Amino acid sequence: MRFLERERTTLAKLLPDLDAGLCEIPLMELERPGSPGIALFRDSGGPGLLVPESHQGRGATALDALRVQRAIGSRSPSLAVGTTMHHFSMATLVGLGALGDGMEWMLIEGVAASNRIIASGFAEGRSGSGILEPSMTAEVTADGVRINGVKRPCSLARSMDVLTASVLVPREDGQGEELAVALVPADSDGLTVSGFWSSAFLAGAESEQVTLTDVLVPPELLLRTTATTGQGLDELQTLGLIWFQVLMTGSYLGAAGALVERVLLNDRIPEHERVRLFLETESAMATAEGVARRVDAGDLGESALAQALYVRYGVQDALGRIVPRAVELLGGLNFMTSDEIGHLAASANGLSLHPPSRSRMTGPFSDYLSDQPLAIA
């Protein structure tokens, strides 16, 4: 069937054997805590998806990555959502590498070559904060930086090899403070993971609480940005937010696609209903692809971020029509005899829960339409 053909072909090209491996495991096993999907992602080379080939990665474009996340989401929404947070961290690090002195690329290569999974401790979930505004405190010592703080929820918390966290540290020239990104090994003394996610939906994403108590990060794992909080990081923050919106949108389109695929394969459902559902689903994907192509063209400014948000909210609305219609067409018997339909339907609605929420962006969008700079609430 042509539906999801491009996405699964892209996944097979970049991460061979992952799709086949996911197909061999029942959906509800992939969606539970301790899901085997994360190990399959690691073994397939998934951690290096966004790392350039010249630095031992898979060299995926934004369009490739969007399609990969949709393909993965159609097999396991939890895996797609969880790995989006890894890719969000990697996209930020790659962007930081372009601004840094070369040390960043050594660390990025290490992640790709060793298939290390990165969890995001950035402040993307805090209202009114930029993605790199510190959510943790740091104290500089002779041996490095001691960090304290909590991140919850933190996806991939139980499988992560490294946690990324933004901190504010004194400038090396003594002139004030600057933002830095700390790479915290998961086995660091003082780093603990505890339960947070109580819902059965998306439980396989391992979204738990990570607590740092006097965790020492050596100087070589601290990436300085030479910028103060709220200043000079607009380009990097914009890049990270665009990637976040694009990949998370693709992940939830994949979750909805798992329902749509079941409808399209059911020849008892009237042809006009199947085609109608297919057309609306593909139209939503096409808008997301437009943003991804803009990223690949190097257009990463304020206008691109605005479009990424427009598209994400538009896809939310589309999923609000697509998902219940798919459930209705599949019928009560399918819903009653398996947990899968209800699970996919609930999971596909999760896009609206990610920051920034549409309600908080009402004022900033109104200002933006009046030719003011775009703010993220």
DOFI-746697 format. One line per field, with one value per residue (C-alpha): residue number from 1; residue in one letter; x, y, z. Coordinates in pm, whole numbers, plus 50000, padded with zeros to 5 digits. Example, Ala and Ser with C-alpha at 12.3 -4.5 7.8 and 13.67 -1.06 7.14 Angstrom:
nr c(1,2);
rest c(a,s);
east c(51230,51367);
north c(49550,49894);
up c(50780,50714);
This chain:
nr c(1,2,3,4,5,6,7,8,9,10,11,12,13,14,15,16,17,18,19,20,21,22,23,24,25,26,27,28,29,30,31,32,33,34,35,36,37,38,39,40,41,42,43,44,45,46,47,48,49,50,51,52,53,54,55,56,57,58,59,60,61,62,63,64,65,66,67,68,69,70,71,72,73,74,75,76,77,78,79,80,81,82,83,84,85,86,87,88,89,90,91,92,93,94,95,96,97,98,99,100,101,102,103,104,105,106,107,108,109,110,111,112,113,114,115,116,117,118,119,120,121,122,123,124,125,126,127,128,129,130,131,132,133,134,135,136,137,138,139,140,141,142,143,144,145,146,147,148,149,150,151,152,153,154,155,156,157,158,159,160,161,162,163,164,165,166,167,168,169,170,171,172,173,174,175,176,177,178,179,180,181,182,183,184,185,186,187,188,189,190,191,192,193,194,195,196,197,198,199,200,201,202,203,204,205,206,207,208,209,210,211,212,213,214,215,216,217,218,219,220,221,222,223,224,225,226,227,228,229,230,231,232,233,234,235,236,237,238,239,240,241,242,243,244,245,246,247,248,249,250,251,252,253,254,255,256,257,258,259,260,261,262,263,264,265,266,267,268,269,270,271,272,273,274,275,276,277,278,279,280,281,282,283,284,285,286,287,288,289,290,291,292,293,294,295,296,297,298,299,300,301,302,303,304,305,306,307,308,309,310,311,312,313,314,315,316,317,318,319,320,321,322,323,324,325,326,327,328,329,330,331,332,333,334,335,336,337,338,339,340,341,342,343,344,345,346,347,348,349,350,351,352,353,354,355,356,357,358,359,360,361,362,363,364,365,366,367,368,369,370,371,372,373,374,375,376,377);
rest c(m,r,f,l,e,r,e,r,t,t,l,a,k,l,l,p,d,l,d,a,g,l,c,e,i,p,l,m,e,l,e,r,p,g,s,p,g,i,a,l,f,r,d,s,g,g,p,g,l,l,v,p,e,s,h,q,g,r,g,a,t,a,l,d,a,l,r,v,q,r,a,i,g,s,r,s,p,s,l,a,v,g,t,t,m,h,h,f,s,m,a,t,l,v,g,l,g,a,l,g,d,g,m,e,w,m,l,i,e,g,v,a,a,s,n,r,i,i,a,s,g,f,a,e,g,r,s,g,s,g,i,l,e,p,s,m,t,a,e,v,t,a,d,g,v,r,i,n,g,v,k,r,p,c,s,l,a,r,s,m,d,v,l,t,a,s,v,l,v,p,r,e,d,g,q,g,e,e,l,a,v,a,l,v,p,a,d,s,d,g,l,t,v,s,g,f,w,s,s,a,f,l,a,g,a,e,s,e,q,v,t,l,t,d,v,l,v,p,p,e,l,l,l,r,t,t,a,t,t,g,q,g,l,d,e,l,q,t,l,g,l,i,w,f,q,v,l,m,t,g,s,y,l,g,a,a,g,a,l,v,e,r,v,l,l,n,d,r,i,p,e,h,e,r,v,r,l,f,l,e,t,e,s,a,m,a,t,a,e,g,v,a,r,r,v,d,a,g,d,l,g,e,s,a,l,a,q,a,l,y,v,r,y,g,v,q,d,a,l,g,r,i,v,p,r,a,v,e,l,l,g,g,l,n,f,m,t,s,d,e,i,g,h,l,a,a,s,a,n,g,l,s,l,h,p,p,s,r,s,r,m,t,g,p,f,s,d,y,l,s,d,q,p,l,a,i,a);
east c(50000,50123,50021,50336,50550,50787,50824,50905,51141,51330,51342,51478,51746,51872,51809,51808,51625,51447,51107,51128,51228,50939,50694,50791,50685,50318,50215,50117,50454,50628,50407,50467,50734,51061,50973,51221,51179,51448,51711,51612,51648,51995,52109,51991,52209,51919,52115,52323,52030,52084,52464,52640,52803,53137,53103,53002,52627,52349,52328,51949,51794,51502,51266,51424,51393,51030,50949,51149,50958,50625,50724,50836,50521,50308,50475,50521,50403,50606,50929,50867,50788,51080,51336,51216,51360,51695,51693,51594,51905,52122,51995,52079,52427,52490,52379,52611,52891,52855,52916,53189,53560,53553,53517,53143,53200,53421,53138,52881,53096,53121,52743,52701,52988,52882,52505,52460,52112,52073,51789,51689,51720,51657,51379,51149,50863,50875,50629,50792,51142,51368,51489,51834,51735,51871,51634,51917,52172,52549,52846,53194,53462,53827,53724,53440,53079,52845,52484,52162,51808,51516,51379,51036,50914,51237,51190,51430,51522,51588,51777,51981,52358,52385,52162,52192,52123,52164,52336,52459,52831,53087,53265,53625,53734,53558,53315,52976,52805,52729,52509,52659,52533,52642,52662,52599,52680,52386,52608,52727,52724,52422,52206,51892,51585,51248,50892,50680,50473,50163,49955,49944,49959,50306,50453,50723,50883,51027,50922,51031,51189,51564,51721,52073,52219,52569,52657,53010,53053,53417,53522,53552,53179,53074,53005,53019,52816,52973,52622,52414,52065,51811,52081,52269,52109,51809,51943,52018,51692,51498,51674,51597,51232,51181,51328,51114,50790,50870,50974,50704,50442,50573,50566,50199,50108,50260,50045,49733,49863,49854,49478,49434,49629,49389,49099,49260,49326,48964,48772,48445,48467,48318,48574,48477,48535,48877,48985,48855,49054,49364,49341,49312,49598,49831,49738,49846,50175,50236,50224,50484,50703,50692,50853,51112,51212,51254,51493,51689,51716,51885,51591,51591,51476,51180,50946,51033,50962,50627,50541,50651,50409,50124,50167,50191,49865,49699,49799,49655,49321,49347,49421,49117,48910,49111,49148,48783,48669,48913,48794,48431,48498,48684,48377,48291,48396,48756,48757,48611,48824,49167,49346,49529,49261,49194,49564,49650,49359,49463,49831,49766,49600,49922,50055,49840,50008,50359,50491,50431,50055,49833,49649,49973,50078,49762,49912,50254,50091,49870,50180,50366,50085,50129,50494,50644,50911,50782,50796,50756,50526);
north c(50000,50348,50499,50562,50412,50711,50730,50363,50366,50658,50479,50163,50363,50554,50309,49961,49685,49920,49900,49524,49489,49705,49504,49186,49327,49379,49744,49731,49580,49868,50113,49984,50096,49921,49908,49716,49983,50210,49936,49870,50243,50243,49928,50063,50375,50605,50831,50960,51033,51412,51402,51473,51174,51356,51320,50951,51014,50920,51266,51288,51604,51766,51612,51271,51307,51415,51107,50881,51007,50955,50600,50523,50681,50449,50152,50298,50646,50624,50558,50844,51095,50984,50988,51330,51462,51297,51456,51791,51779,51666,51941,52195,52050,52044,52409,52487,52306,52544,52833,52673,52598,52230,52062,52032,51817,51578,51519,51491,51233,51038,51023,50905,50656,50492,50520,50708,50825,51183,51300,51664,51863,52190,52417,52357,52271,52588,52858,53183,53032,52989,52635,52716,52930,52755,52529,52415,52596,52564,52637,52656,52470,52384,52045,52157,52267,52131,52122,52096,52078,51869,51797,51642,51495,51387,51144,50849,50896,50527,50454,50774,50775,51154,51435,51780,52076,52451,52639,52992,53013,53294,53400,53289,53652,53747,53981,53866,53534,53326,53035,52690,52345,52072,51711,51501,51127,50920,50730,51050,51050,51244,51184,50986,50882,50843,50779,51061,50941,50765,50748,50430,50638,50698,50512,50362,50707,50677,51028,51029,51268,51326,51487,51628,51673,51824,51651,51737,51802,51824,52125,51921,51839,52202,52377,52753,52980,53323,53465,53575,53453,53620,53762,53634,53290,53379,53194,52876,52885,52939,52646,52416,52517,52468,52117,52039,52142,51962,51630,51622,51697,51406,51173,51237,51218,50872,50775,50891,50718,50384,50428,50555,50259,50021,50201,50192,49818,49745,49697,49677,50051,50250,50361,50728,50728,50571,50815,51114,51014,50951,51294,51486,51293,51347,51716,51759,51582,51802,52116,51970,51876,52238,52348,52069,52178,52532,52402,52211,52529,52697,52926,52916,53262,53402,53355,52985,52940,53114,52880,52576,52679,52757,52414,52234,52394,52326,51960,51949,52056,51805,51522,51631,51539,51246,51042,51025,50961,50672,50525,50557,50391,50104,50042,49943,49580,49674,49921,49674,49372,49537,49806,49921,50145,50335,50363,50503,50747,50880,50896,51085,51365,51436,51693,51963,51903,52005,52358,52622,52578,52753,52944,53096,53193,53396,53724,53670,53580,53889,54102,53922,53997,54363,54349,54296,54030,53680,53589,53240,53237);
up c(50000,49915,50248,50459,50181,50156,50530,50577,50280,50435,50771,50607,50425,50728,51014,50857,51044,51285,51116,51079,51442,51561,51348,51532,51871,51965,51990,52355,52449,52272,52460,52812,53061,52979,52610,52393,52124,52269,52249,51886,51814,51968,51787,51452,51478,51565,51803,51511,51280,51267,51290,50957,50789,50813,51192,51190,51182,50941,50786,50776,50637,50816,50559,50615,50992,50970,50764,50996,51299,51125,51030,51386,51530,51320,51494,51844,51942,52264,52077,51834,52109,52327,52047,51932,52258,52179,51832,51981,52200,51910,51679,51949,51997,51622,51607,51898,51714,51423,51664,51876,51859,51761,52101,52039,51730,51923,52168,51889,51711,52033,52059,51701,51700,52028,51975,52301,52390,52508,52730,52729,53049,52864,52986,52690,52925,53133,53036,52942,52916,52617,52555,52688,52984,53292,53483,53712,53927,53885,54108,53958,54155,54096,53954,53732,53778,54043,53927,54124,53996,53875,53527,53493,53276,53113,52824,52786,53153,53220,52897,52862,52851,52880,53006,52850,53079,53040,53321,53388,53473,53519,53200,53179,53134,53457,53278,53404,53329,53022,52930,52890,52801,53040,52924,53232,53211,53335,53579,53753,54132,54249,53940,54019,53822,53993,53882,53745,53446,53581,53264,53056,52740,52594,52891,52668,52630,52983,53083,53445,53695,53685,53993,54008,54356,54363,54036,53926,53554,53439,53231,52908,52926,52962,52631,52676,52449,52522,52559,52858,52926,52700,52474,52173,52158,51949,51647,51841,52034,51714,51547,51839,51856,51483,51499,51804,51631,51306,51462,51727,51462,51256,51556,51627,51259,51279,51577,51391,51079,51261,51294,50939,50806,50979,50810,50466,50493,50583,50260,50452,50509,50219,49963,49982,50359,50323,50053,50248,50556,50344,50178,50504,50663,50369,50349,50710,50640,50336,50550,50787,50491,50379,50706,50685,50335,50464,50731,50468,50262,50559,50632,51012,51108,51293,50998,50977,51348,51309,51022,51222,51497,51254,51100,51434,51556,51220,51242,51595,51451,51168,51412,51610,51304,51170,51488,51605,51246,51213,51542,51433,51099,51263,51475,51827,51793,51711,51999,52249,52163,52169,52368,52055,51902,52222,52298,51956,51969,52309,52216,51891,52089,52279,52034,52193,52530,52422,52470,52364,52397,52147,52420,52553,52200,52129,52247,52087,51754,51768,51828,51549,51306,51399,51287,51631,51700,51768,52137,52282,52584);
